[in-house]
Amino acid sequence: MLLSQVKGPDGTLVVAREGDLARVVTGVSSVYDLALAAIAAGHGLAAEVAARGLGEAVDLAQAAAEGRLALPVTHPDPAHLHLTGTGLTHLGSAAARDAMHVKLGAETLTDSMKMFRMGLEAGRPAAGEVGAQPEWFYKGNGFAAVAPGAALLAPGFAEDGGEEPEIAGVYIVGPDGTVHRIGWALGNEFSDHVTERVNYLWLAHSKLRVASYGPEILVGDLPADIRGTSRIRREGAVIWEKPFLSGEANMSHTIANLEHHHFKYDIFCQPGDLHVHFFGTATLSFADGIKTQAGDVFEIEAPDFGLPLTNPLAFAPATAGAQTVKAL
């Protein structure tokens, strides 16, 4: 089952899709409320949808064309939605993997390669055990979450605006602090790769950008082998396109290990909070020498996740002078 949110004439519609048939879930106006109701009832989202019933059909492709797709889940208070991620988690293509193994045999490793090796060696622990910590970063809160179809705005001081095609886990924390996974979504973990390349310690700066996820949430198990496509269109023409791989079959960490190392912190287990956690990628147009520009359109798609995630790129005006702080 796929869940999405669509802007309707009288508010937000929650839409459930099985195959090509998408219909409105009755009696609820947000996926957030639907998830809380499922927790309260002690059953899963599919059972909650079945209990409420389905109404009128929705043409999701038309809704996308009309700009009516909303983020598939949001929090009533955007400050209680956390955007985070992990990197150095994917093996990449066979050629890239071989290149990594050659580097791993060198006497001197960068910190990035050391962390990648930690994942290879101890990122896939047995069920119930704890493996190596991944690289982790913070992107922002719900104010940085951009709806499918809306522009990803790079700040005026940005050196770059680059896509990162990823799978994101979507979570809600129940009233007793238990973390519940709503499902999985396509994500564009938008980053500034030029800034990151200057010095790896600037990774945190490069990640404090907006991001998008959706348009639909896959409810249920994550496929082990995900094969998608990432592309960039400029003035309607595709200027770059490349397959990307995800799922545990293509990762150096298990999803459970990555989830543990995020939710082991009490601050991320606050009742009612939402989390969208990006699991990383091995495919970037920046690595192929692409320089994005305003007006470019990012498209990320994978068959199991419904509609593609599409966002145009925009740049805020360049900032002049230093940011000032006013004393009280």
Backbone as a ProteinNet text record, in pm:
[ID]
protein_1_A
[PRIMARY]
MLLSQVKGPDGTLVVAREGDLARVVTGVSSVYDLALAAIAAGHGLAAEVAARGLGEAVDLAQAAAEGRLALPVTHPDPAHLHLTGTGLTHLGSAAARDAMHVKLGAETLTDSMKMFRMGLEAGRPAAGEVGAQPEWFYKGNGFAAVAPGAALLAPGFAEDGGEEPEIAGVYIVGPDGTVHRIGWALGNEFSDHVTERVNYLWLAHSKLRVASYGPEILVGDLPADIRGTSRIRREGAVIWEKPFLSGEANMSHTIANLEHHHFKYDIFCQPGDLHVHFFGTATLSFADGIKTQAGDVFEIEAPDFGLPLTNPLAFAPATAGAQTVKAL
[TERTIARY]
84	0	87.4	41.9	108.8	15.3	68.8	-8.2	46.8	-43.5	-1.9	-102.1	-67.9	-156.7	-171.6	-294.6	-326.2	-408.2	-377.4	-453.4	-586.9	-695.3	-828.9	-895.5	-1013.3	-1082.8	-1120.1	-1136.2	-1178.4	-1074.8	-949.8	-844.4	-763.7	-685.6	-596.8	-671.9	-645.4	-701	-591.9	-622.3	-531.7	-571	-473.8	-500.9	-424.4	-492.8	-430.6	-436.3	-326.4	-320.2	-275.5	-346.2	-306.7	-303.4	-186.2	-174.8	-202.4	-292	-323.2	-442.2	-507	-627	-593.3	-614.6	-591	-724.4	-753.7	-881.4	-860.8	-952.3	-946.6	-978.1	-897.3	-925.8	-1027.2	-1139	-1246.7	-1219.6	-1272.4	-1271.6	-1139	-1045.4	-916.3	-859.1	-789.1	-739.4	-587.4	-518.2	-372.1	-317.8	-205.5	-138.2	-88.2	-52.1	-9.5	-120.6	-242.6	-354.5	-386.9	-373.7	-398.8	-301.5	-175	-74.1	-100.3	-135.9	-166.6	-287.8	-386.3	-504.8	-469.2	-379.7	-337.1	-263.1	-178.7	-106.7	-206.1	-302.5	-400.9	-484.4	-510.7	-591.4	-509.3	-378.3	-292	-278.7	-297	-277.9	-201.9	-178.1	-98.8	-179.4	-109.1	-174.2	-272.7	-237.3	-328.3	-460.3	-453.7	-575.8	-655.1	-585.5	-654.4	-726	-659.9	-723.2	-845.6	-831.4	-943.4	-1061.2	-1031.1	-1137.3	-1212.3	-1142.5	-1206.3	-1279.2	-1226.5	-1289	-1235.2	-1262.1	-1212.4	-1327.9	-1305.2	-1407.1	-1374.8	-1387.3	-1374.3	-1233	-1225.7	-1097.5	-1025.3	-893.8	-810.1	-711.4	-698.2	-599.5	-471.6	-377.8	-256.2	-168.8	-162.5	-82.4	-137.1	-267.5	-327.9	-302.2	-312	-283.2	-140.1	-46.9	92.7	105.5	38.9	45.8	-12.1	-110	-174.5	-106.4	2.8	75	1.4	-80	-160.9	-106.8	12.1	71	134.6	100.5	162.9	268.3	348.5	435	347.4	393.4	306.2	277.2	356	324.5	395.3	325.8	383	334	398.1	357.7	281	178.7	106.5	198.1	305.5	407	535.7	575.5	693	820.2	830	949.9	962.5	855.3	857.4	869.7	914.6	952	1102.3	1175	1321.3	1368.8	1452.2	1514.4	1659.8	1697.3	1831.6	1875.4	1999.9	2045.9	2175.4	2209.3	2334.9	2402.8	2535.7	2612.6	2712	2778.9	2877.8	2815.8	2692.9	2617.2	2595.5	2626	2595.4	2721.9	2711.2	2825.5	2846.3	2741.9	2753.3	2762.6	2800.1	2812.2	2932.6	2940.9	3052.6	3186.4	3191.2	3316.8	3356.5	3258.9	3288.2	3330.3	3267.7	3300.7	3444.3	3484.7	3621.6	3720.5	3687.4	3775.6	3788	3677.2	3681	3770	3762.6	3843.3	3991.7	4026.2	4166.6	4212.9	4128.7	4164.3	4173.6	4087.8	4089.4	4218.9	4287.9	4412.9	4532.1	4510	4620.8	4659.5	4782	4830.9	4762.1	4732.1	4672.6	4530.2	4434.3	4294.5	4242.6	4156.4	4088	3987.7	3940.5	3838.8	3714.1	3679.8	3563.3	3582.4	3699.5	3723	3731	3784.6	3786.4	3644.4	3555	3417.1	3346.8	3376.5	3317.8	3362.4	3489.3	3540	3473.7	3448.7	3379.3	3242.7	3174.5	3045.5	3056.8	3157.1	3177.9	3205.5	3281.7	3324.9	3222.1	3144.2	3056.8	2924	2880.5	2754.9	2633.5	2656.6	2544.7	2541.9	2512.1	2511.8	2393.4	2400.3	2288.2	2168.9	2049.9	1928	1938.5	1906.3	1910.1	2043.2	2146.9	2279.9	2307.7	2408.3	2443.5	2571.2	2568.1	2684.9	2751.6	2840.9	2918.5	2828.1	2867.8	2795.4	2821.1	2719.1	2741.2	2776	2814.4	2816.8	2672.5	2654	2519	2519.8	2410.2	2402.8	2259.1	2248.5	2120.3	2095.3	1974.1	1941.7	1851.9	1764.7	1674	1545.4	1444.8	1314.9	1210.8	1083.4	977.6	975.9	1038.7	1046.5	1138	1220.8	1310.1	1254.2	1134.5	1073.9	995.9	1030.3	972.5	882.3	763.1	666.6	712.7	673.5	699.7	645.5	723.8	685.5	727.6	753.8	796.1	947.6	994.4	1135.5	1221.9	1337.1	1442.4	1525.6	1519.5	1583.5	1718.5	1824.5	1958.3	1977.5	2038.8	2056.9	2151.9	2147	2227.4	2376.7	2421.5	2564.5	2608.2	2517	2549.8	2650.3	2736.1	2830.7	2776.3	2673.6	2623.3	2483.3	2405.2	2276.6	2263.6	2291.1	2297.2	2201.8	2147.9	2054	2126.9	2054.2	2100.8	1980.7	1973.3	1858.4	1869.5	1774	1783.8	1648	1652.8	1534.4	1534.5	1418.9	1405.1	1308.2	1342.3	1249.3	1165.7	1035.7	943.6	888.3	903.1	874.5	789.3	711.9	637.3	660.7	674.1	696.7	562.9	528.8	401.4	397.5	280.3	263.5	354.8	396.1	482.7	630.3	665	804.2	850.5	762.8	798.6	800.2	904.4	915.9	843	759.2	685.1	724.5	751.2	783.8	655.8	628.8	513.5	541.3	662.3	696.8	822.1	827.7	947.3	909.2	996.5	966.8	1092.5	1072.6	1182.2	1223	1351	1396.5	1499.8	1497.2	1605.1	1672.7	1785.5	1859.2	1955.8	1897.8	1961.9	2082.4	2198.2	2321.7	2408.4	2509.2	2607.2	2740	2763.3	2880.8	3010.2	3002.3	3122.8	3174.7	3084.5	3125	3183.2	3119.1	3167.5	3306.2	3332.3	3460.6	3577.1	3551	3658.8	3724.7	3641.4	3691.9	3579.3	3608.8	3505.1	3439.3	3510.2	3451.3	3342	3330.2	3220	3097.2	3099.2	2984.2	2857.4	2865.6	2746	2688.7	2775.5	2728.8	2662.4	2719.9	2667.7	2530.8	2498.6	2372.9	2259.5	2289	2183.6	2114.2	2036.9	1963.2	1822	1736.4	1603.3	1613.8	1506.3	1500.6	1356.2	1337.6	1203.1	1191.2	1068.4	1044.6	901.8	881.2	750.4	756.3	646.6	515.7	435.8	476.9	401.1	489.1	426.1	494	460.6	563.2	544.1	527.6	411	382.2	415.4	489.5	526.3	676.4	720.2	862.2	934.3	1058.5	1142.5	1203.3	1188.9	1254	1404.6	1462.1	1605	1689.4	1639.4	1715.4	1631.9	1662.8	1588.4	1670.5	1608.3	1675.6	1594.1	1647.9	1577.7	1659.2	1605.7	1672.2	1669.4	1782.5	1792.6	1828.6	1759.7	1788.5	1772.2	1831.2	1818	1771.7	1667.3	1619	1652.7	1694.8	1722.7	1649	1556.9	1471.8	1404	1359.6	1284.4	1366.4	1495.9	1582.4	1659.8	1677.6	1755.9	1903.8	1971.4	2114.8	2199.9	2137.2	2209.6	2108.7	2144.2	2057.5	2144.6	2110.4	2190.6	2106.1	2124.6	2054.8	2114.7	2033	2084.7	2031.9	2109.7	2075.7	2057.1	1961.1	1943.9	1882.9	1841.3	1798.1	1916.8	1890	1997.5	2092.5	2046.8	2135.2	2247.2	2229.8	2328.3	2389.9	2378	2424.3	2526.1	2611	2708.5	2652.8	2538.9	2471.3	2332.9	2281.3	2140.1	2057.3	1932.7	1842.1	1825.1	1812.6	1793.9	1910.5	2031.8	2148.1	2144.8	2105.9	2096.8	1986.2	1874.1	1764.8	1807.8	1877.6	1923.5	2009.6	2104.9	2199.8	2138.2	2017.5	1945.8	1858.2	1779.8	1681.4	1737.3	1865.8	1924.3	1931.5	1915.4	1918.9	1778.2	1765	1634.4	1569.2	1650.2	1594	1513	1542.1	1469.6	1354.5	1320.5	1209.9	1103.6	1081.5	983.2	844.1	746.1	612.7	555.1	501.8	436.6	526.2	657.7	749.1	748.8	775.3	796.4	943.8	992	1129.4	1129.6	1204.9	1232.8	1383.9	1430.1	1572.9	1620.3	1714.1	1767	1880.4	1876.7	1969.9	2094.6	2111	2234	2220.2	2325.4	2325.5	2468	2480.3	2611.3	2612.7	2506.5	2490.7	2466.8	2556.5	2545.6	2584.2	2507.7	2547.2	2675.7	2697.5	2818.5	2943.8	2937.5	3053	3084.7	2987.3	3007.8	3036.4	3064.2	3102.8	2987.7	2865.6	2750	2743.5	2725.9	2706.5	2561.5	2483.6	2342.1	2322.1	2206.1	2174.4	2025.3	1988.7	1849.2	1761.3	1648.6	1557.4	1572.2	1685.3	1700.3	1592.9	1549.6	1447.9	1505.6	1502.7	1548.1	1430.7	1456.6	1356.2	1418.1	1351.5	1397.7	1281.3	1304.1	1195.3	1246.8	1159.6	1185.1	1049.1	1037.5	906.6	822.5	883.2	804.9	745.7	784.3	750.6	648.8	581.8	475.8	526.5	465.9	501.8	647	712.1	847.4	846.3	959.6	979.4	1046	976.9	1024	1029.8	1142.7	1159.5	1248.2	1205.7	1296.2	1396.2	1503.9	1608.9	1598.7	1614.1	1616.4	1726	1774.3	1876.4	1824.3	1838.3	1804.1	1905.9	1868.7	1965.5	2089.7	2203.1	2328.4	2319.5	2372.5	2368.9	2487.3	2463.3	2569.1	2600.7	2728.7	2769.1	2741.4	2772.4	2759.5	2620.2	2578.7	2454.5	2473.1	2378.4	2390.9	2296.8	2338.5	2259.9	2235.1	2110.5	2073.2	2067.3	2138.5	2135.2	2007.1	1955.4	1834.8	1872.7
-120	0	124.8	225.6	354.3	460.4	548.9	657.8	791.1	884.5	1018.7	1120	1245.7	1355	1448.5	1482.9	1565.2	1684.9	1799.4	1920.3	1915.3	1920.1	1920.1	2054.3	2072.3	2202.1	2238.3	2137.7	2163.8	2121.2	2106.7	2066.7	1951.6	1890.6	1781.9	1649.7	1574	1440.7	1338.2	1236.7	1123.5	1019.2	975.6	885.3	755.8	643.9	511.9	451.5	388.5	331.5	186.6	103.4	-34.8	-52.4	-79.7	-87.5	47.4	51	176.2	249.7	190.2	250.5	326.8	458.3	545.2	602.5	591	638.6	711.1	799.7	879.1	790.4	804.5	737.5	823.8	764.6	842.9	870.2	983.2	1013.7	1056.3	1100.9	1145.7	1249.4	1348.9	1458.1	1466.6	1370.7	1371.4	1232.2	1199.4	1072.3	1070.3	1185.9	1195.1	1144.8	1194.3	1150.4	1003.6	959.2	819.1	728.7	768.8	688.6	685.9	800.3	803.1	716.7	716.3	633.5	485.6	448.8	308.9	266.1	354.3	322.7	303.6	394.9	386.6	258.4	213.6	92.9	-34.3	-21.5	-137.6	-222.1	-159.7	-234.5	-149.5	-204.2	-136.9	-39	30.6	130.7	68.4	-46	-110.5	-144.4	-192.8	-225.3	-99.7	8.6	134.2	188	179.7	222.9	137.1	6.5	-84.3	-54.2	-22	7.1	134.4	230.9	358	350.3	271.9	260.2	362.4	335.3	419.8	484.1	607.6	682.7	700.9	823.1	853.3	826.7	798.2	775.2	908.1	901.9	1020.3	991.2	1084	1073	1140.6	1061.3	1118.9	1186.6	1130.9	1193.2	1331.6	1345	1475	1571	1518.9	1603.1	1655.2	1569.7	1612.5	1720.7	1701.4	1798.8	1932.8	1930	2052.7	2112.5	2050.3	2102.1	2084.4	1978.1	1957.5	1848.5	1797.5	1697.5	1766.3	1719.5	1768.8	1668.2	1706.1	1606.6	1492.8	1368.7	1257.2	1248.9	1316	1328.2	1452.5	1526.1	1643.6	1644.9	1727	1744.1	1875	1880.5	2007	2121.2	2089.2	2188.3	2149.4	2221.6	2181.7	2162.9	2227.9	2213.1	2072	1993.4	1857.5	1752.6	1795	1702.1	1715.6	1606	1609.2	1547.5	1620.6	1571.1	1537.4	1410.7	1365.1	1263.2	1219.2	1119.5	1053.2	949.5	878.6	866.8	872	861.5	747.6	724.5	616.9	482	461.8	342.1	249.6	298	221.9	173.9	55	-3.5	57.4	102.5	160.5	53.7	95.4	2.1	-87.8	-193.6	-287.3	-217.7	-128.3	-57.9	30.6	102	189.5	107.4	-6.8	-93.4	-143.4	-184.7	-229.9	-118.2	3.1	116.8	141.2	125.2	142.4	37.9	-84.7	-191	-167.2	-110.9	-77.2	26.4	127.8	231.8	175.4	79.8	22.7	-51.4	-91.5	-162.7	-71.3	58.1	152.5	169.1	217.5	232.9	348.8	456.2	573.8	589.7	594.4	608.6	743	803.2	923.2	882	980.9	950.4	891.2	940.7	887	739.4	703.7	564.4	475.7	530.6	454.3	422.1	522.4	499.9	402.8	412.6	318.3	175.8	159.8	26.7	-25	64	21.3	-37	25.6	-25.7	-160.7	-176.7	-305	-416.1	-382.6	-484.8	-512.1	-409.7	-429.1	-355.1	-328.8	-256.1	-345.2	-476.4	-569.2	-673.3	-629.8	-722.1	-818.5	-924.1	-1017	-946.2	-997.7	-938.1	-923.2	-803.8	-777.8	-731	-733.9	-687.5	-549.4	-483.4	-348.1	-352	-287.7	-281.5	-145.5	-122.6	1	122.4	234	359.2	409.1	463.9	525	672.7	732.6	878.2	925.9	1035.4	1086.2	1236.9	1291.5	1437.1	1484.9	1611.6	1679.2	1772.2	1769.3	1857.5	1973.5	1952.6	2058.7	2001.1	2085.7	2039.6	2057	2056	2061.9	2188.3	2294	2416.9	2400.7	2296	2268.7	2162.5	2112.9	2007.4	2070.1	2031	2088.4	1985.1	2025.9	1935.2	1888.7	1769.9	1725.9	1829	1858.4	1956.4	2097.7	2128	2262	2275.9	2399	2425.6	2398.6	2337.2	2325.5	2452.8	2533.9	2665.4	2659.7	2681	2689.4	2828.7	2839.6	2971.7	3058.6	3188.5	3281.7	3260.9	3199.3	3175.2	3039.3	2962	2827.4	2830.5	2729.4	2712.2	2615.4	2541	2436.1	2397.2	2341.4	2283.4	2151.3	2043.3	1913	1812.6	1726.7	1623.6	1508	1436.9	1310.3	1215.4	1122	1030.6	922.6	918.8	828.1	768.5	667.3	616.8	673	718.5	773.3	688.5	666	603.6	711.5	684.7	782.4	724.3	797.3	743.9	840.4	783.7	862.1	799.4	884.7	836.5	832	715.2	697.4	765.4	769.2	838	785.9	659.1	602.5	607.9	678	689.8	580.1	485.4	380.3	436.4	405	453	356.3	411	332.4	379.2	283.8	318.6	327.8	445.3	462	393.4	410.2	347.5	408	405.1	442	535.4	628.3	722.2	753.1	791.4	848.2	980.5	1011.8	1137	1204.6	1336.9	1415	1488.9	1433.3	1488.4	1594	1703.8	1815.7	1866.9	1881.4	1916.3	2011.1	2066.8	2156.5	2082.5	2015.5	1929.5	2008.3	2129.1	2211.1	2249.7	2291.5	2324.7	2203	2088.7	1967	1928.6	1951.2	1910.8	1992.9	2115.5	2199.6	2132.2	2081.7	2014.3	1928.5	1803.2	1712.1	1759.9	1840.8	1893.9	1996.1	2037	2124.5	2044.9	1914.9	1833	1886.4	1922.9	1971.2	2094.6	2185.9	2305.6	2267.4	2170.6	2132.2	2066.9	2011.3	1939.3	2026.8	2144.6	2232.8	2301.9	2223.5	2267	2208.8	2255.7	2196.2	2055.2	1980.5	1845.8	1814.6	1714.9	1673.7	1523	1475.4	1331.8	1302.5	1183.2	1144.6	1123.3	1144.1	1189.6	1086.1	957.6	853.3	779.9	725.8	644.4	498.9	416.2	272.2	214.6	155.6	94.5	-54.4	-104.2	-245.5	-262.4	-374.4	-406.5	-328.6	-292.2	-228.2	-335.6	-324.3	-421.8	-425.9	-545.1	-559.7	-500.3	-503.9	-456.9	-353.9	-227.3	-117.3	-62.1	-53.1	-1.5	114.2	232.1	351.1	428.8	543	630.3	773.4	841.6	982.6	1058.4	1169.1	1245.1	1394.3	1472.1	1617.8	1664.3	1744.5	1805.4	1953.9	2001.3	2144.3	2190.3	2283.6	2332.6	2216.4	2117.4	2005.9	1887.9	1907.4	1800.5	1736.7	1605.6	1535.4	1561.6	1623.7	1651.1	1550.3	1474.3	1371.1	1270.4	1144.7	1038.3	920.1	860.2	748.7	662	529.7	444.4	458.8	437.8	431.9	305.3	254.5	133	164.5	98.1	109.3	-20.7	-21.8	-145.4	-217.5	-304.9	-367.8	-450.7	-501.9	-579.2	-493.4	-361.8	-270	-177.6	-217.5	-132.8	-204.7	-127.3	-183	-190.8	-128.9	-134.1	-194	-257.6	-295.3	-172.9	-172.8	-65.3	-64	-182	-189.4	-126	-143.5	-83.5	68.4	118.1	262.7	321.6	250.7	298.1	300.7	196.7	194.1	314.8	345	452.2	591.2	601.2	727.8	735.8	632.4	637	593.2	563.9	535.3	661.8	777.2	903.7	938.7	963	993.6	1115	1210.1	1331.9	1301.9	1187.9	1149.8	1054.4	1037.6	948.4	1025.1	1149.5	1232.3	1207.2	1174.9	1140.1	1243.7	1193.5	1278	1328.8	1319.2	1370.4	1282.4	1346.9	1277.4	1282.7	1178.7	1173.8	1126.9	1196.4	1151.2	1136.8	1012.1	981.2	927	998.2	961.2	860	752.6	641.7	645.4	746.5	758.8	716.3	745.5	715.6	694.3	635.6	621.5	688.5	765.3	821.5	971.5	1050.1	1195.4	1249.9	1345	1409.3	1488.9	1541.1	1619.2	1536.7	1407.8	1320.3	1301.7	1328.1	1317.4	1452.1	1553	1683.6	1773.1	1741.1	1823.9	1944.8	2061.3	2184.5	2226.5	2213.5	2246.7	2397.5	2437.1	2578.8	2598.8	2721.5	2751.9	2710.8	2650.9	2604.4	2458.2	2396.9	2252.2	2179.6	2066.3	1987.8	1851	1817.2	1686.5	1588.2	1468.1	1362.4	1235.6	1179.2	1056.3	958.2	838.3	741.6	600.5	518	375.8	306.7	193.9	132.5	105.8	67.3	30.2	148.6	271	387	479.9	434.3	514	625	741.6	855.1	897.8	951.8	1004.5	1128.5	1153.9	1275.8	1378.3	1487.8	1589.9	1724.5	1792.1	1925.8	2011	2132	2224.6	2285.3	2337.4	2401.1	2552.3	2620.3	2766.4	2811.7	2932.5	2989.9	3121.1	3138.1	3264.6	3370.2	3496.9	3601.8	3592.7	3625.9	3623.6	3717.8	3672.2	3752.9	3849.3	3968.7	4070	4097.6	4093.5	4124.4	4011.4	4036.4	3934.9	3937.4	3822.2	3814.2	3885.8	3970.1	4047.7	3992.8	4007.2	3966	4088	4107.2	4225.6	4189.7	4264.2	4243.4	4299.1	4230.3	4277.3	4355.8
0	0	0	-74.6	-79.9	-21.2	60.3	119.4	71.2	45.9	5.4	58.3	43.8	81.3	-38.2	-68.8	-185.3	-139.9	-193.5	-162.2	-235.2	-158.7	-216.1	-198.9	-255.4	-244.7	-102.2	-16	121.7	224.9	181.9	274.6	219.2	305.8	264.6	258.6	152.5	137.1	163.2	242.4	259.7	156.1	77.5	-34.3	-15.2	-29.2	-24.9	-163.7	-203.4	-338.1	-332.5	-404.9	-429.9	-581.2	-637.4	-782.3	-844.7	-943.8	-1012.9	-952.2	-853.1	-796.7	-669.4	-673.5	-558	-513.2	-384.5	-331.5	-199.9	-169.2	-47.1	72.7	178	304.6	379.4	417.3	477.8	625.6	671.6	814.7	872.4	789.9	841.7	745.1	800	716.1	710.9	772.6	764.7	792	730.8	758	901.6	954.2	1094.6	1187.6	1168.6	1252.3	1227.1	1103	1070.3	1145.4	1150.5	1220.3	1370.4	1428.5	1572.2	1604	1515.9	1536.9	1530.7	1438.8	1428.5	1554.7	1608	1731.8	1846.2	1856.6	1964.9	1956.6	1832.9	1813.7	1826.7	1828.7	1843.1	1717.8	1601.4	1477.8	1376.8	1258.3	1156.7	1072.8	984.3	900.4	802.2	746	651.4	719.4	843.4	917.5	949.8	979.9	1009.7	886.6	770.9	646.2	616.7	634.8	609.5	702.4	829.1	924.8	888.7	833.6	798.7	664.8	572.7	441.8	342.7	215.4	107.3	32.2	-10.1	-81.8	-228.6	-274	-416	-468.1	-598.3	-664.2	-686	-687.5	-707.7	-819.9	-912.8	-1020.9	-970.6	-920.5	-862.1	-966	-1087.1	-1192	-1226	-1230.2	-1257.1	-1141.4	-1018.1	-901.9	-907	-950.2	-963.6	-1070.1	-1183.6	-1292	-1250.1	-1159.5	-1113.2	-990.6	-944.8	-829.2	-698.4	-686.8	-566.7	-474.6	-504.3	-416.3	-295.3	-177.4	-55.3	-10.6	87.1	149.3	202	194.4	233.2	381.6	464.1	606.1	658.8	744.1	810.2	954.4	1034.3	1174.4	1187.8	1272	1292.7	1334.3	1406.3	1443.4	1371.3	1265.6	1186.3	1268.5	1383.8	1466.7	1523.2	1518	1570.7	1459.8	1343.6	1236.9	1217.1	1229.3	1221.6	1090.3	1017.9	895.4	926.7	912.8	945.3	841	851.6	755.1	795.1	721.2	737.3	602.9	603.4	480.1	485.9	373.7	360.5	393.6	347.6	380.1	261.4	138.5	18.2	-52.1	-107.8	-177.4	-315	-379.4	-511.7	-618.7	-738.1	-849.7	-829.6	-909.3	-896.5	-918.9	-1016.5	-1044.5	-927.3	-873.2	-759.4	-638.5	-621.2	-508.9	-520.1	-640.7	-661.3	-630.4	-674.5	-647.8	-498.2	-425.4	-280.7	-216	-262.8	-203.3	-226.4	-342.8	-368.2	-267	-244.9	-147.8	-6.4	22.7	156.8	186.2	80.6	99.9	117.1	99.6	112.8	258.7	279.6	415.8	487.7	414.2	474.4	423.1	513.4	476.7	524.9	444	490.7	598.6	674.4	774.6	709.8	590.7	520.7	489.4	439	403	528	637.5	762.9	808.1	796.4	838.8	745.2	616.9	521.4	554.3	586.5	621.5	748.9	846.2	967.8	934.3	838.3	797	729.2	643.8	576.7	677	778.7	873.9	983	1021.6	1138.5	1127.7	1005.2	988.3	972.1	969.4	947.9	1060.8	1181.9	1295.9	1288.9	1366.4	1376.9	1439.8	1415	1469.5	1620.6	1668.4	1811.4	1863.2	1779	1819.3	1760.4	1814.6	1772.4	1690.1	1574.9	1487.6	1492.5	1397.8	1392.9	1372.6	1432.2	1410	1268.7	1202.9	1071.9	1086.3	975.7	969	987.5	1060.5	1087.9	1070	1020.4	1005.7	1024	1056.2	1077	959.6	906.1	794.2	834.1	930.4	969.1	1024.1	1035	1083.3	973.7	1013.8	914.1	830.8	879.3	800.6	679	678.8	565.9	472.7	501.1	419.5	304	182.5	61.1	-6.4	-43	-104	-241.7	-282.3	-419.5	-519.7	-620.9	-720.8	-689	-562.3	-521.7	-537.7	-540.6	-566.4	-445.3	-469.8	-369.1	-378.4	-273.9	-275.1	-205.9	-282.3	-224.5	-165.9	-47.5	13.3	-67.8	-40.2	-117	-104.6	4.1	23.6	-30.3	-88.6	-135.6	-250.1	-252.7	-362	-467.2	-430	-518.3	-471.4	-561.1	-526.3	-597.9	-527.3	-591.7	-531.5	-617.9	-573.5	-506.4	-421.3	-366.1	-363.7	-458.2	-463.9	-357.4	-266.6	-152.5	-117.3	-33.1	32.9	174.4	218.3	353.2	433.7	560.2	652.9	718.8	735.4	792.9	923.3	1033.6	1166.5	1248.4	1338.3	1436	1573.4	1673.9	1810	1882.8	1935.8	2004	2139.6	2202.1	2331.4	2441.7	2433.8	2537.4	2501.5	2391.8	2350	2256.1	2221.3	2126	1985.2	1909.4	1772.4	1678.9	1592.7	1494.4	1354.4	1268.1	1129.7	1047.3	992	903.9	770.4	718.6	591.7	531.6	399.3	324.9	210.2	177.7	70.4	-9.8	-134	-210.4	-146	-152.1	-95.7	-183	-183.5	-243.5	-129.1	-84.8	29.1	-26.2	-65.7	-134	-54.4	-120.9	-49.7	-131.7	-65.3	-127.6	-136	-247.9	-260.4	-279	-331.3	-345.4	-207.4	-119.6	17.2	87.6	73.1	138.1	89.3	-41.3	-98.3	-44.2	0.9	53.3	172.9	263	382.3	437.2	468.4	514.8	643.5	722.7	844.7	815.8	689.5	649.7	603.6	624.2	586.6	650.5	779.3	849.5	781.2	736.7	665.6	533	464.5	333.1	343.3	460	477.2	528.1	581.1	632.6	516.3	445.6	328.4	335.9	248.6	239.6	182.5	189.9	134.2	98.6	13	-24.3	-12	9.5	18	-28.1	-77.4	-128.9	-279.9	-352.2	-307.2	-226.4	-234.8	-168.1	-67.4	35	134.9	109.9	97.9	85.7	224.5	251.4	381	372.7	470.9	470.2	463.6	410.3	406	296.1	324.5	223.8	134.6	2	-86	-61.3	-65.9	-38.6	-150.3	-272.5	-388.9	-462.7	-442.2	-503.8	-619	-734.8	-853.1	-909.5	-894.5	-940	-1041.1	-1079.1	-1175.5	-1123.6	-1134.8	-1101.2	-1228.1	-1253.7	-1375.1	-1348.8	-1436.9	-1433.1	-1570.5	-1570.6	-1694.4	-1694.8	-1809.6	-1828	-1952.9	-1933	-2042.2	-2114.2	-2035.3	-2088.8	-2136.6	-2157	-2208.1	-2093.8	-2098.1	-1996.6	-2020.6	-1924.7	-1938.5	-1862.4	-1772.9	-1697.3	-1646.5	-1654.1	-1604.6	-1564.7	-1450.7	-1402.2	-1308.5	-1314.4	-1218.3	-1079.4	-977.2	-840.7	-774.5	-681.9	-609.3	-462.1	-400.9	-256.6	-206.9	-80.7	-18.7	42	137	213.7	128.5	15.2	-71.8	-129.2	-124.4	-181.7	-77.1	50.2	158.6	246.3	310.7	404.2	545.9	570.3	699.9	680.9	783.6	784	821.9	776.2	814.9	966.4	1026.9	1171.9	1245.7	1195.2	1261.6	1249.8	1132.8	1114.1	1200.4	1210	1295.1	1441.5	1484.7	1624.4	1656.7	1569.1	1600.5	1588.3	1534.5	1538	1663.3	1684.8	1793.2	1928.5	1936.5	2068.5	2153.7	2092.2	2165.5	2214	2342	2400.5	2335.3	2289.8	2231.5	2106.3	2041.7	1920.6	1949	2074.6	2111.7	2189.7	2151.4	2219.9	2161.9	2246	2197.1	2101.3	1991.8	1892.8	1782.9	1799.4	1697.3	1571.9	1459.1	1332.5	1295.3	1227.7	1178.4	1033.7	950.5	814.1	806	793.8	801.4	667.1	605.3	474.7	491.8	412.5	433.2	345.6	261.7	185.7	40.7	-37.1	-180	-227.8	-345.7	-409.2	-546.4	-577.7	-712.1	-703.4	-761.6	-761.6	-898.6	-950	-1075.8	-1056.6	-935.9	-908	-932.7	-899.3	-920.6	-1067.5	-1153.7	-1298.8	-1362.4	-1281.2	-1333.5	-1373.6	-1330.4	-1364.9	-1272.7	-1329.6	-1254.2	-1271.5	-1165.7	-1174.5	-1179.3	-1230.4	-1237.3	-1213.2	-1180	-1151	-1268.7	-1237.2	-1340.6	-1373.5	-1337	-1356.5	-1274.3	-1324.4	-1255.5	-1220.3	-1091.4	-1044	-1047.3	-1096.1	-1096.8	-1037.9	-940.1	-875.4	-876.4	-929.5	-936.6	-911.7	-858.9	-839.1	-841.1	-909.7	-934.5	-810.5	-699.1	-580.8	-505.7	-544	-462.4	-525.9	-630.4	-689.4	-778	-764.8	-848.9	-825.8	-929.1	-909.3	-821.7	-758.1	-680.1	-771.2	-794.9	-888.7	-818.8	-832.5	-774.7	-863.6	-899	-967.2	-869	-923.3	-843.7	-854.5	-742.2	-740	-645.2	-666.4	-579.6	-521.6	-393	-329.9	-372.7	-367.2	-402.2	-314.6	-372.5	-297.5	-178.4	-66.3	54.5	57.5	110.1	118.8	264.6	298.3	433.9	530.7	655.7	758.7	821.2	868.7	944.2	1076.7	1111.8	1234.5	1342.4	1463.8	1578.9	1666	1706.2	1782.5	1931.4	2011.4	2155.4	2214.5	2313.9	2384.1	2508.7
[MASK]
++++++++++++++++++++++++++++++++++++++++++++++++++++++++++++++++++++++++++++++++++++++++++++++++++++++++++++++++++++++++++++++++++++++++++++++++++++++++++++++++++++++++++++++++++++++++++++++++++++++++++++++++++++++++++++++++++++++++++++++++++++++++++++++++++++++++++++++++++++++++++++++++++++++++++++++++++++++++++++++++++++++++

